[in-house]
Amino acid sequence: MKIPEGIKFDDQGLMVAIAQDVENGEVLMQAFMNEEALRLSLETGVAHYYSRSRKKLWKKGESSGHVQQVKEVRLDCDLDAVILKVHQIGGACHTGFRSCFYRVVNPDGSLREEGQKVFNPGQVYKK
């Protein structure tokens, strides 16, 4: 599968990418893609992203085994943001939660954790 024409990347060559559970709609994570990450995700059916902090391409799950199998790709009306509807193997968040969006803001501004922790990051990301 090839990249559709008209895709718009920002001045750093990136676009916002949201991973969403294909079965229940849960938002799993937000990341960035460059053209190569989008191409590889379309071609392989496995989510690839671009790490701004590490300045490199990465395949989701390359170190944890918690891959995202891409089932559908949606682009927004401006062609500058993408939603990947995925089947998530394990957790999406490097903290061990299934979703990166596990913090809820309380009325007093404090945070509480909700969500399912599905793995121990200390065991998965041994250095």
N, CA, C and O atoms as a printed pandas DataFrame, in Angstrom:
     atom_number atom_name residue_name chain_id  residue_number  x_coord  y_coord  z_coord
0              1         N          MET        A               1    0.843   -1.175    0.000
1              2        CA          MET        A               1    0.000    0.000    0.000
2              3         C          MET        A               1    0.887    1.236    0.000
3              4         O          MET        A               1    1.870    1.296    0.738
4              5         N          LYS        A               2    0.549    2.216   -0.817
5              6        CA          LYS        A               2    1.393    3.401   -0.880
6              7         C          LYS        A               2    0.731    4.585   -0.181
7              8         O          LYS        A               2   -0.472    4.578    0.081
8              9         N          ILE        A               3    1.532    5.587    0.111
9             10        CA          ILE        A               3    1.056    6.791    0.780
10            11         C          ILE        A               3    0.176    7.583   -0.191
11            12         O          ILE        A               3    0.568    7.821   -1.333
12            13         N          PRO        A               4   -1.004    7.987    0.263
13            14        CA          PRO        A               4   -1.864    8.799   -0.610
14            15         C          PRO        A               4   -1.228   10.149   -0.933
15            16         O          PRO        A               4   -0.427   10.672   -0.159
16            17         N          GLU        A               5   -1.593   10.697   -2.075
17            18        CA          GLU        A               5   -1.078   12.011   -2.456
18            19         C          GLU        A               5   -1.709   13.092   -1.583
19            20         O          GLU        A               5   -2.834   12.945   -1.108
20            21         N          GLY        A               6   -0.966   14.180   -1.381
21            22        CA          GLY        A               6   -1.481   15.329   -0.666
22            23         C          GLY        A               6   -1.244   15.327    0.824
23            24         O          GLY        A               6   -1.644   16.267    1.511
24            25         N          ILE        A               7   -0.597   14.287    1.347
25            26        CA          ILE        A               7   -0.316   14.237    2.782
26            27         C          ILE        A               7    0.568   15.421    3.149
27            28         O          ILE        A               7    1.510   15.752    2.428
28            29         N          LYS        A               8    0.256   16.059    4.279
29            30        CA          LYS        A               8    1.000   17.240    4.714
30            31         C          LYS        A               8    1.739   16.951    6.010
31            32         O          LYS        A               8    1.130   16.632    7.031
32            33         N          PHE        A               9    3.032   17.064    5.954
33            34        CA          PHE        A               9    3.873   16.953    7.139
34            35         C          PHE        A               9    4.271   18.366    7.556
35            36         O          PHE        A               9    4.306   19.268    6.719
36            37         N          ASP        A              10    4.571   18.569    8.839
37            38        CA          ASP        A              10    4.941   19.914    9.296
38            39         C          ASP        A              10    6.356   20.265    8.840
39            40         O          ASP        A              10    6.974   19.515    8.085
40            41         N          ASP        A              11    6.862   21.405    9.301
41            42        CA          ASP        A              11    8.183   21.861    8.852
42            43         C          ASP        A              11    9.325   20.978    9.339
43            44         O          ASP        A              11   10.461   21.122    8.886
44            45         N          GLN        A              12    9.029   20.067   10.257
45            46        CA          GLN        A              12   10.032   19.088   10.703
46            47         C          GLN        A              12    9.810   17.734   10.037
47            48         O          GLN        A              12   10.482   16.755   10.363
48            49         N          GLY        A              13    8.866   17.688    9.106
49            50        CA          GLY        A              13    8.590   16.446    8.385
50            51         C          GLY        A              13    7.747   15.464    9.171
51            52         O          GLY        A              13    7.807   14.260    8.922
52            53         N          LEU        A              14    6.951   15.963   10.128
53            54        CA          LEU        A              14    6.176   15.085   11.009
54            55         C          LEU        A              14    4.688   15.387   10.932
55            56         O          LEU        A              14    4.276   16.466   10.505
56            57         N          MET        A              15    3.891   14.414   11.354
57            58        CA          MET        A              15    2.460   14.596   11.538
58            59         C          MET        A              15    2.046   13.878   12.813
59            60         O          MET        A              15    2.673   12.896   13.211
60            61         N          VAL        A              16    0.987   14.369   13.455
61            62        CA          VAL        A              16    0.451   13.739   14.665
62            63         C          VAL        A              16   -0.192   12.410   14.288
63            64         O          VAL        A              16   -0.891   12.304   13.281
64            65         N          ALA        A              17    0.057   11.408   15.109
65            66        CA          ALA        A              17   -0.528   10.086   14.903
66            67         C          ALA        A              17   -1.177    9.627   16.207
67            68         O          ALA        A              17   -0.554    9.662   17.268
68            69         N          ILE        A              18   -2.416    9.203   16.115
69            70        CA          ILE        A              18   -3.154    8.676   17.256
70            71         C          ILE        A              18   -3.386    7.191   17.009
71            72         O          ILE        A              18   -3.813    6.790   15.926
72            73         N          ALA        A              19   -3.101    6.379   18.025
73            74        CA          ALA        A              19   -3.411    4.950   17.948
74            75         C          ALA        A              19   -4.667    4.700   18.767
75            76         O          ALA        A              19   -4.754    5.093   19.930
76            77         N          GLN        A              20   -5.641    4.041   18.141
77            78        CA          GLN        A              20   -6.931    3.785   18.757
78            79         C          GLN        A              20   -7.244    2.300   18.644
79            80         O          GLN        A              20   -7.011    1.691   17.600
80            81         N          ASP        A              21   -7.771    1.716   19.718
81            82        CA          ASP        A              21   -8.140    0.312   19.706
82            83         C          ASP        A              21   -9.262    0.091   18.699
83            84         O          ASP        A              21  -10.308    0.736   18.780
84            85         N          VAL        A              22   -9.050   -0.808   17.759
85            86        CA          VAL        A              22  -10.016   -1.055   16.692
86            87         C          VAL        A              22  -11.304   -1.684   17.222
87            88         O          VAL        A              22  -12.365   -1.528   16.618
88            89         N          GLU        A              23  -11.216   -2.391   18.346
89            90        CA          GLU        A              23  -12.387   -3.102   18.858
90            91         C          GLU        A              23  -13.275   -2.244   19.750
91            92         O          GLU        A              23  -14.499   -2.322   19.643
92            93         N          ASN        A              24  -12.688   -1.417   20.636
93            94        CA          ASN        A              24  -13.520   -0.668   21.587
94            95         C          ASN        A              24  -13.367    0.852   21.491
95            96         O          ASN        A              24  -14.029    1.579   22.231
96            97         N          GLY        A              25  -12.509    1.343   20.595
97            98        CA          GLY        A              25  -12.363    2.778   20.394
98            99         C          GLY        A              25  -11.481    3.497   21.400
99           100         O          GLY        A              25  -11.308    4.712   21.304
100          101         N          GLU        A              26  -10.919    2.776   22.366
101          102        CA          GLU        A              26  -10.064    3.411   23.370
102          103         C          GLU        A              26   -8.856    4.070   22.695
103          104         O          GLU        A              26   -8.195    3.457   21.857
104          105         N          VAL        A              27   -8.576    5.316   23.066
105          106        CA          VAL        A              27   -7.384    5.989   22.566
106          107         C          VAL        A              27   -6.199    5.439   23.355
107          108         O          VAL        A              27   -6.168    5.518   24.583
108          109         N          LEU        A              28   -5.232    4.885   22.642
109          110        CA          LEU        A              28   -4.103    4.215   23.281
110          111         C          LEU        A              28   -2.889    5.119   23.440
111          112         O          LEU        A              28   -2.223    5.083   24.475
112          113         N          MET        A              29   -2.596    5.919   22.441
113          114        CA          MET        A              29   -1.410    6.770   22.507
114          115         C          MET        A              29   -1.427    7.813   21.406
115          116         O          MET        A              29   -2.170    7.712   20.429
116          117         N          GLN        A              30   -0.583    8.819   21.595
117          118        CA          GLN        A              30   -0.330    9.839   20.587
118          119         C          GLN        A              30    1.161    9.847   20.335
119          120         O          GLN        A              30    1.957    9.802   21.273
120          121         N          ALA        A              31    1.534    9.904   19.092
121          122        CA          ALA        A              31    2.953    9.924   18.722
122          123         C          ALA        A              31    3.084   10.759   17.452
123          124         O          ALA        A              31    2.167   11.492   17.082
124          125         N          PHE        A              32    4.225   10.641   16.793
125          126        CA          PHE        A              32    4.458   11.354   15.546
126          127         C          PHE        A              32    4.928   10.373   14.489
127          128         O          PHE        A              32    5.552    9.356   14.791
128          129         N          MET        A              33    4.616   10.698   13.253
129          130        CA          MET        A              33    5.078    9.904   12.116
130          131         C          MET        A              33    5.748   10.837   11.124
131          132         O          MET        A              33    5.316   11.970   10.912
132          133         N          ASN        A              34    6.811   10.329   10.525
133          134        CA          ASN        A              34    7.356   10.990    9.346
134          135         C          ASN        A              34    6.901   10.167    8.140
135          136         O          ASN        A              34    6.162    9.196    8.303
136          137         N          GLU        A              35    7.321   10.533    6.961
137          138        CA          GLU        A              35    6.866    9.832    5.767
138          139         C          GLU        A              35    7.256    8.352    5.792
139          140         O          GLU        A              35    6.467    7.491    5.403
140          141         N          GLU        A              36    8.473    8.063    6.250
141          142        CA          GLU        A              36    8.926    6.668    6.298
142          143         C          GLU        A              36    8.100    5.846    7.283
143          144         O          GLU        A              36    7.761    4.699    6.994
144          145         N          ALA        A              37    7.772    6.414    8.440
145          146        CA          ALA        A              37    6.963    5.694    9.436
146          147         C          ALA        A              37    5.577    5.389    8.874
147          148         O          ALA        A              37    5.058    4.287    9.053
148          149         N          LEU        A              38    4.984    6.362    8.200
149          150        CA          LEU        A              38    3.671    6.138    7.597
150          151         C          LEU        A              38    3.753    5.071    6.514
151          152         O          LEU        A              38    2.902    4.184    6.446
152          153         N          ARG        A              39    4.763    5.156    5.676
153          154        CA          ARG        A              39    4.936    4.172    4.594
154          155         C          ARG        A              39    5.104    2.765    5.164
155          156         O          ARG        A              39    4.453    1.827    4.703
156          157         N          LEU        A              40    5.975    2.616    6.163
157          158        CA          LEU        A              40    6.213    1.299    6.754
158          159         C          LEU        A              40    4.964    0.749    7.447
159          160         O          LEU        A              40    4.690   -0.449    7.389
160          161         N          SER        A              41    4.212    1.636    8.102
161          162        CA          SER        A              41    2.972    1.197    8.752
162          163         C          SER        A              41    1.978    0.679    7.719
163          164         O          SER        A              41    1.328   -0.344    7.932
164          165         N          LEU        A              42    1.866    1.388    6.603
165          166        CA          LEU        A              42    0.963    0.961    5.534
166          167         C          LEU        A              42    1.437   -0.331    4.877
167          168         O          LEU        A              42    0.632   -1.218    4.596
168          169         N          GLU        A              43    2.738   -0.436    4.632
169          170        CA          GLU        A              43    3.287   -1.603    3.927
170          171         C          GLU        A              43    3.315   -2.864    4.781
171          172         O          GLU        A              43    3.026   -3.953    4.286
172          173         N          THR        A              44    3.661   -2.725    6.070
173          174        CA          THR        A              44    3.863   -3.901    6.920
174          175         C          THR        A              44    2.653   -4.281    7.759
175          176         O          THR        A              44    2.539   -5.421    8.207
176          177         N          GLY        A              45    1.739   -3.321    7.976
177          178        CA          GLY        A              45    0.604   -3.591    8.849
178          179         C          GLY        A              45    0.966   -3.541   10.321
179          180         O          GLY        A              45    0.173   -3.944   11.172
180          181         N          VAL        A              46    2.153   -3.052   10.625
181          182        CA          VAL        A              46    2.616   -2.875   12.007
182          183         C          VAL        A              46    2.963   -1.399   12.185
183          184         O          VAL        A              46    3.633   -0.807   11.339
184          185         N          ALA        A              47    2.502   -0.807   13.292
185          186        CA          ALA        A              47    2.700    0.625   13.507
186          187         C          ALA        A              47    4.172    0.979   13.691
187          188         O          ALA        A              47    4.895    0.340   14.455
188          189         N          HIS        A              48    4.590    2.011   12.970
189          190        CA          HIS        A              48    5.921    2.604   13.085
190          191         C          HIS        A              48    5.731    4.085   13.375
191          192         O          HIS        A              48    4.778    4.700   12.896
192          193         N          TYR        A              49    6.631    4.651   14.155
193          194        CA          TYR        A              49    6.544    6.061   14.525
194          195         C          TYR        A              49    7.916    6.702   14.418
195          196         O          TYR        A              49    8.919    6.031   14.174
196          197         N          TYR        A              50    7.939    8.028   14.607
197          198        CA          TYR        A              50    9.204    8.746   14.651
198          199         C          TYR        A              50    9.348    9.344   16.040
199          200         O          TYR        A              50    8.467   10.064   16.509
200          201         N          SER        A              51   10.459    9.043   16.692
201          202        CA          SER        A              51   10.740    9.573   18.027
202          203         C          SER        A              51   11.440   10.915   17.907
203          204         O          SER        A              51   12.547   11.003   17.375
204          205         N          ARG        A              52   10.790   11.957   18.403
205          206        CA          ARG        A              52   11.413   13.282   18.372
206          207         C          ARG        A              52   12.581   13.351   19.347
207          208         O          ARG        A              52   13.573   14.020   19.059
208          209         N          SER        A              53   12.493   12.682   20.485
209          210        CA          SER        A              53   13.583   12.745   21.467
210          211         C          SER        A              53   14.813   11.963   21.007
211          212         O          SER        A              53   15.944   12.409   21.200
212          213         N          ARG        A              54   14.592   10.802   20.401
213          214        CA          ARG        A              54   15.710    9.987   19.929
214          215         C          ARG        A              54   16.097   10.297   18.490
215          216         O          ARG        A              54   17.128    9.839   17.998
216          217         N          LYS        A              55   15.250   11.088   17.820
217          218        CA          LYS        A              55   15.476   11.478   16.417
218          219         C          LYS        A              55   15.686   10.267   15.517
219          220         O          LYS        A              55   16.623   10.209   14.720
220          221         N          LYS        A              56   14.768    9.288   15.675
221          222        CA          LYS        A              56   14.865    8.095   14.838
222          223         C          LYS        A              56   13.519    7.410   14.709
223          224         O          LYS        A              56   12.613    7.601   15.520
224          225         N          LEU        A              57   13.419    6.617   13.678
225          226        CA          LEU        A              57   12.249    5.797   13.414
226          227         C          LEU        A              57   12.205    4.665   14.432
227          228         O          LEU        A              57   13.251    4.147   14.823
228          229         N          TRP        A              58   11.007    4.274   14.869
229          230        CA          TRP        A              58   10.886    3.105   15.735
230          231         C          TRP        A              58    9.621    2.338   15.429
231          232         O          TRP        A              58    8.575    2.910   15.121
232          233         N          LYS        A              59    9.744    1.036   15.524
233          234        CA          LYS        A              59    8.608    0.136   15.337
234          235         C          LYS        A              59    8.009   -0.096   16.714
235          236         O          LYS        A              59    8.709   -0.517   17.634
236          237         N          LYS        A              60    6.725    0.175   16.859
237          238        CA          LYS        A              60    6.058   -0.017   18.146
238          239         C          LYS        A              60    6.196   -1.471   18.553
239          240         O          LYS        A              60    5.821   -2.378   17.810
240          241         N          GLY        A              61    6.742   -1.680   19.750
241          242        CA          GLY        A              61    6.927   -3.023   20.272
242          243         C          GLY        A              61    8.275   -3.632   19.971
243          244         O          GLY        A              61    8.508   -4.794   20.302
244          245         N          GLU        A              62    9.183   -2.871   19.344
245          246        CA          GLU        A              62   10.479   -3.452   18.965
246          247         C          GLU        A              62   11.276   -3.911   20.179
247          248         O          GLU        A              62   12.030   -4.879   20.078
248          249         N          SER        A              63   11.133   -3.243   21.326
249          250        CA          SER        A              63   11.860   -3.705   22.514
250          251         C          SER        A              63   10.949   -4.421   23.504
251          252         O          SER        A              63   11.418   -5.277   24.253
252          253         N          SER        A              64    9.654   -4.091   23.526
253          254        CA          SER        A              64    8.737   -4.691   24.502
254          255         C          SER        A              64    8.000   -5.914   23.971
255          256         O          SER        A              64    7.565   -6.763   24.748
256          257         N          GLY        A              65    7.860   -6.006   22.656
257          258        CA          GLY        A              65    7.034   -7.053   22.063
258          259         C          GLY        A              65    5.564   -6.669   22.002
259          260         O          GLY        A              65    4.742   -7.450   21.522
260          261         N          HIS        A              66    5.220   -5.468   22.485
261          262        CA          HIS        A              66    3.832   -4.998   22.524
262          263         C          HIS        A              66    3.505   -4.237   21.240
263          264         O          HIS        A              66    3.387   -3.012   21.238
264          265         N          VAL        A              67    3.363   -4.978   20.172
265          266        CA          VAL        A              67    3.176   -4.380   18.850
266          267         C          VAL        A              67    1.745   -3.918   18.629
267          268         O          VAL        A              67    0.823   -4.328   19.334
268          269         N          GLN        A              68    1.586   -3.060   17.641
269          270        CA          GLN        A              68    0.265   -2.608   17.205
270          271         C          GLN        A              68    0.060   -3.082   15.777
271          272         O          GLN        A              68    0.765   -2.658   14.860
272          273         N          GLN        A              69   -0.909   -3.961   15.600
273          274        CA          GLN        A              69   -1.259   -4.440   14.268
274          275         C          GLN        A              69   -2.263   -3.459   13.672
275          276         O          GLN        A              69   -3.363   -3.298   14.199
276          277         N          VAL        A              70   -1.887   -2.806   12.579
277          278        CA          VAL        A              70   -2.711   -1.774   11.967
278          279         C          VAL        A              70   -3.839   -2.425   11.168
279          280         O          VAL        A              70   -3.600   -3.223   10.262
280          281         N          LYS        A              71   -5.074   -2.065   11.528
281          282        CA          LYS        A              71   -6.255   -2.609   10.858
282          283         C          LYS        A              71   -6.907   -1.598    9.927
283          284         O          LYS        A              71   -7.552   -1.978    8.950
284          285         N          GLU        A              72   -6.740   -0.305   10.226
285          286        CA          GLU        A              72   -7.329    0.743    9.387
286          287         C          GLU        A              72   -6.544    2.026    9.619
287          288         O          GLU        A              72   -6.067    2.280   10.725
288          289         N          VAL        A              73   -6.413    2.832    8.574
289          290        CA          VAL        A              73   -5.729    4.120    8.662
290          291         C          VAL        A              73   -6.701    5.193    8.198
291          292         O          VAL        A              73   -7.282    5.102    7.117
292          293         N          ARG        A              74   -6.868    6.222    9.043
293          294        CA          ARG        A              74   -7.756    7.345    8.711
294          295         C          ARG        A              74   -6.968    8.640    8.762
295          296         O          ARG        A              74   -6.157    8.854    9.663
296          297         N          LEU        A              75   -7.213    9.496    7.790
297          298        CA          LEU        A              75   -6.582   10.814    7.743
298          299         C          LEU        A              75   -7.633   11.881    7.992
299          300         O          LEU        A              75   -8.794   11.720    7.616
300          301         N          ASP        A              76   -7.218   12.977    8.633
301          302        CA          ASP        A              76   -8.171   14.057    8.877
302          303         C          ASP        A              76   -8.409   14.867    7.603
303          304         O          ASP        A              76   -7.787   14.623    6.569
304          305         N          CYS        A              77   -9.317   15.833    7.699
305          306        CA          CYS        A              77   -9.743   16.605    6.525
306          307         C          CYS        A              77   -8.614   17.425    5.909
307          308         O          CYS        A              77   -8.637   17.692    4.708
308          309         N          ASP        A              78   -7.620   17.833    6.713
309          310        CA          ASP        A              78   -6.492   18.612    6.201
310          311         C          ASP        A              78   -5.330   17.740    5.733
311          312         O          ASP        A              78   -4.330   18.258    5.234
312          313         N          LEU        A              79   -5.452   16.438    5.888
313          314        CA          LEU        A              79   -4.415   15.467    5.526
314          315         C          LEU        A              79   -3.108   15.706    6.290
315          316         O          LEU        A              79   -2.019   15.477    5.763
316          317         N          ASP        A              80   -3.234   16.175    7.556
317          318        CA          ASP        A              80   -2.018   16.421    8.349
318          319         C          ASP        A              80   -2.034   15.731    9.712
319          320         O          ASP        A              80   -1.200   16.029   10.567
320          321         N          ALA        A              81   -2.970   14.820    9.916
321          322        CA          ALA        A              81   -3.022   14.013   11.139
322          323         C          ALA        A              81   -3.608   12.657   10.776
323          324         O          ALA        A              81   -4.418   12.544    9.856
324          325         N          VAL        A              82   -3.192   11.637   11.505
325          326        CA          VAL        A              82   -3.600   10.276   11.175
326          327         C          VAL        A              82   -4.071    9.546   12.431
327          328         O          VAL        A              82   -3.529    9.733   13.520
328          329         N          ILE        A              83   -5.086    8.718   12.250
329          330        CA          ILE        A              83   -5.517    7.791   13.295
330          331         C          ILE        A              83   -5.246    6.390   12.771
331          332         O          ILE        A              83   -5.675    6.023   11.677
332          333         N          LEU        A              84   -4.527    5.618   13.572
333          334        CA          LEU        A              84   -4.316    4.208   13.269
334          335         C          LEU        A              84   -5.264    3.411   14.155
335          336         O          LEU        A              84   -5.175    3.483   15.380
336          337         N          LYS        A              85   -6.156    2.667   13.554
337          338        CA          LYS        A              85   -7.005    1.763   14.323
338          339         C          LYS        A              85   -6.238    0.451   14.386
339          340         O          LYS        A              85   -5.960   -0.173   13.363
340          341         N          VAL        A              86   -5.902    0.044   15.608
341          342        CA          VAL        A              86   -4.966   -1.054   15.799
342          343         C          VAL        A              86   -5.512   -2.136   16.713
343          344         O          VAL        A              86   -6.403   -1.909   17.532
344          345         N          HIS        A              87   -4.949   -3.308   16.545
345          346        CA          HIS        A              87   -5.094   -4.379   17.522
346          347         C          HIS        A              87   -3.823   -4.304   18.364
347          348         O          HIS        A              87   -2.729   -4.572   17.868
348          349         N          GLN        A              88   -3.967   -3.941   19.629
349          350        CA          GLN        A              88   -2.827   -3.759   20.524
350          351         C          GLN        A              88   -2.484   -5.076   21.191
351          352         O          GLN        A              88   -3.334   -5.706   21.820
352          353         N          ILE        A              89   -1.234   -5.486   21.050
353          354        CA          ILE        A              89   -0.717   -6.651   21.763
354          355         C          ILE        A              89   -0.059   -6.108   23.034
355          356         O          ILE        A              89    0.881   -5.318   22.944
356          357         N          GLY        A              90   -0.531   -6.515   24.207
357          358        CA          GLY        A              90    0.034   -6.001   25.456
358          359         C          GLY        A              90   -0.369   -4.551   25.684
359          360         O          GLY        A              90   -1.469   -4.134   25.324
360          361         N          GLY        A              91    0.536   -3.793   26.286
361          362        CA          GLY        A              91    0.251   -2.400   26.609
362          363         C          GLY        A              91    0.823   -1.442   25.589
363          364         O          GLY        A              91    1.846   -1.718   24.963
364          365         N          ALA        A              92    0.148   -0.302   25.425
365          366        CA          ALA        A              92    0.636    0.723   24.510
366          367         C          ALA        A              92    1.607    1.670   25.202
367          368         O          ALA        A              92    2.477    2.250   24.553
368          369         N          CYS        A              93    1.463    1.830   26.519
369          370        CA          CYS        A              93    2.249    2.832   27.247
370          371         C          CYS        A              93    3.515    2.227   27.861
371          372         O          CYS        A              93    3.491    1.127   28.414
372          373         N          HIS        A              94    4.608    2.962   27.752
373          374        CA          HIS        A              94    5.886    2.480   28.299
374          375         C          HIS        A              94    5.872    2.391   29.826
375          376         O          HIS        A              94    6.774    1.800   30.418
376          377         N          THR        A              95    4.833    2.986   30.480
377          378        CA          THR        A              95    4.720    2.909   31.945
378          379         C          THR        A              95    4.065    1.622   32.408
379          380         O          THR        A              95    3.995    1.357   33.609
380          381         N          GLY        A              96    3.579    0.810   31.460
381          382        CA          GLY        A              96    2.952   -0.462   31.786
382          383         C          GLY        A              96    1.447   -0.477   31.650
383          384         O          GLY        A              96    0.827   -1.537   31.733
384          385         N          PHE        A              97    0.843    0.700   31.437
385          386        CA          PHE        A              97   -0.606    0.760   31.261
386          387         C          PHE        A              97   -0.987    0.393   29.831
387          388         O          PHE        A              97   -0.191    0.537   28.902
388          389         N          ARG        A              98   -2.204   -0.077   29.676
389          390        CA          ARG        A              98   -2.707   -0.408   28.336
390          391         C          ARG        A              98   -2.758    0.835   27.457
391          392         O          ARG        A              98   -2.411    0.777   26.278
392          393         N          SER        A              99   -3.194    1.969   28.028
393          394        CA          SER        A              99   -3.285    3.236   27.302
394          395         C          SER        A              99   -2.390    4.277   27.961
395          396         O          SER        A              99   -2.211    4.265   29.178
396          397         N          CYS        A             100   -1.831    5.172   27.164
397          398        CA          CYS        A             100   -1.049    6.285   27.715
398          399         C          CYS        A             100   -1.941    7.303   28.415
399          400         O          CYS        A             100   -1.447    8.132   29.180
400          401         N          PHE        A             101   -3.236    7.253   28.168
401          402        CA          PHE        A             101   -4.173    8.217   28.734
402          403         C          PHE        A             101   -4.852    7.636   29.974
403          404         O          PHE        A             101   -6.073    7.488   30.012
404          405         N          TYR        A             102   -4.046    7.310   30.988
405          406        CA          TYR        A             102   -4.564    6.702   32.209
406          407         C          TYR        A             102   -4.715    7.700   33.358
407          408         O          TYR        A             102   -5.186    7.330   34.433
408          409         N          ARG        A             103   -4.324    8.953   33.150
409          410        CA          ARG        A             103   -4.447    9.966   34.202
410          411         C          ARG        A             103   -5.716   10.787   33.982
411          412         O          ARG        A             103   -5.984   11.256   32.876
412          413         N          VAL        A             104   -6.494   10.953   35.058
413          414        CA          VAL        A             104   -7.728   11.720   35.020
414          415         C          VAL        A             104   -7.541   12.946   35.912
415          416         O          VAL        A             104   -7.028   12.831   37.025
416          417         N          VAL        A             105   -7.955   14.120   35.428
417          418        CA          VAL        A             105   -7.849   15.352   36.194
418          419         C          VAL        A             105   -9.080   15.486   37.088
419          420         O          VAL        A             105  -10.211   15.489   36.604
420          421         N          ASN        A             106   -8.849   15.596   38.390
421          422        CA          ASN        A             106   -9.915   15.814   39.360
422          423         C          ASN        A             106  -10.294   17.297   39.388
423          424         O          ASN        A             106   -9.519   18.140   38.937
424          425         N          PRO        A             107  -11.491   17.624   39.919
425          426        CA          PRO        A             107  -11.922   19.020   39.988
426          427         C          PRO        A             107  -10.938   19.949   40.705
427          428         O          PRO        A             107  -10.868   21.137   40.389
428          429         N          ASP        A             108  -10.172   19.411   41.676
429          430        CA          ASP        A             108   -9.211   20.240   42.411
430          431         C          ASP        A             108   -7.857   20.344   41.708
431          432         O          ASP        A             108   -6.921   20.937   42.243
432          433         N          GLY        A             109   -7.756   19.770   40.511
433          434        CA          GLY        A             109   -6.514   19.832   39.742
434          435         C          GLY        A             109   -5.561   18.686   40.002
435          436         O          GLY        A             109   -4.562   18.546   39.296
436          437         N          SER        A             110   -5.844   17.868   40.989
437          438        CA          SER        A             110   -4.987   16.701   41.243
438          439         C          SER        A             110   -5.270   15.637   40.187
439          440         O          SER        A             110   -6.253   15.714   39.449
440          441         N          LEU        A             111   -4.400   14.660   40.134
441          442        CA          LEU        A             111   -4.534   13.574   39.151
442          443         C          LEU        A             111   -4.801   12.260   39.855
443          444         O          LEU        A             111   -4.305   12.011   40.954
444          445         N          ARG        A             112   -5.582   11.434   39.211
445          446        CA          ARG        A             112   -5.762   10.066   39.689
446          447         C          ARG        A             112   -5.515    9.121   38.520
447          448         O          ARG        A             112   -5.758    9.461   37.362
448          449         N          GLU        A             113   -5.036    7.946   38.845
449          450        CA          GLU        A             113   -4.778    6.949   37.812
450          451         C          GLU        A             113   -5.980    6.035   37.666
451          452         O          GLU        A             113   -6.523    5.524   38.646
452          453         N          GLU        A             114   -6.378    5.842   36.427
453          454        CA          GLU        A             114   -7.403    4.870   36.079
454          455         C          GLU        A             114   -6.864    4.069   34.914
455          456         O          GLU        A             114   -6.022    4.544   34.152
456          457         N          GLY        A             115   -7.337    2.896   34.788
457          458        CA          GLY        A             115   -6.888    2.087   33.661
458          459         C          GLY        A             115   -6.207    0.831   34.134
459          460         O          GLY        A             115   -6.043    0.589   35.329
460          461         N          GLN        A             116   -5.828    0.062   33.186
461          462        CA          GLN        A             116   -5.295   -1.259   33.448
462          463         C          GLN        A             116   -3.791   -1.287   33.207
463          464         O          GLN        A             116   -3.321   -0.981   32.112
464          465         N          LYS        A             117   -3.046   -1.655   34.241
465          466        CA          LYS        A             117   -1.612   -1.871   34.079
466          467         C          LYS        A             117   -1.461   -3.322   33.606
467          468         O          LYS        A             117   -1.917   -4.250   34.273
468          469         N          VAL        A             118   -0.825   -3.504   32.464
469          470        CA          VAL        A             118   -0.779   -4.830   31.858
470          471         C          VAL        A             118    0.612   -5.452   31.833
471          472         O          VAL        A             118    0.770   -6.622   31.483
472          473         N          PHE        A             119    1.630   -4.657   32.211
473          474        CA          PHE        A             119    2.971   -5.233   32.307
474          475         C          PHE        A             119    3.828   -4.390   33.236
475          476         O          PHE        A             119    3.507   -3.240   33.536
476          477         N          ASN        A             120    4.927   -4.990   33.685
477          478        CA          ASN        A             120    5.877   -4.322   34.563
478          479         C          ASN        A             120    7.005   -3.782   33.692
479          480         O          ASN        A             120    7.776   -4.558   33.127
480          481         N          PRO        A             121    7.111   -2.441   33.578
481          482        CA          PRO        A             121    8.143   -1.874   32.700
482          483         C          PRO        A             121    9.567   -2.201   33.159
483          484         O          PRO        A             121   10.474   -2.279   32.331
484          485         N          GLY        A             122    9.772   -2.390   34.449
485          486        CA          GLY        A             122   11.104   -2.751   34.955
486          487         C          GLY        A             122   11.586   -4.090   34.427
487          488         O          GLY        A             122   12.782   -4.296   34.223
488          489         N          GLN        A             123   10.652   -4.992   34.208
489          490        CA          GLN        A             123   11.003   -6.312   33.672
490          491         C          GLN        A             123   11.127   -6.276   32.141
491          492         O          GLN        A             123   11.973   -6.961   31.566
492          493         N          VAL        A             124   10.292   -5.485   31.502
493          494        CA          VAL        A             124   10.272   -5.444   30.032
494          495         C          VAL        A             124   11.438   -4.647   29.467
495          496         O          VAL        A             124   12.035   -5.043   28.466
496          497         N          TYR        A             125   11.769   -3.517   30.107
497          498        CA          TYR        A             125   12.801   -2.635   29.587
498          499         C          TYR        A             125   14.079   -2.723   30.408
499          500         O          TYR        A             125   14.615   -1.701   30.836
500          501         N          LYS        A             126   14.561   -3.917   30.627
501          502        CA          LYS        A             126   15.821   -4.112   31.354
502          503         C          LYS        A             126   16.952   -3.488   30.566
503          504         O          LYS        A             126   17.059   -3.674   29.354
504          505         N          LYS        A             127   17.797   -2.745   31.265
505          506        CA          LYS        A             127   18.930   -2.105   30.570
506          507         C          LYS        A             127   20.241   -2.662   31.070
507          508         O          LYS        A             127   21.304   -2.248   30.606
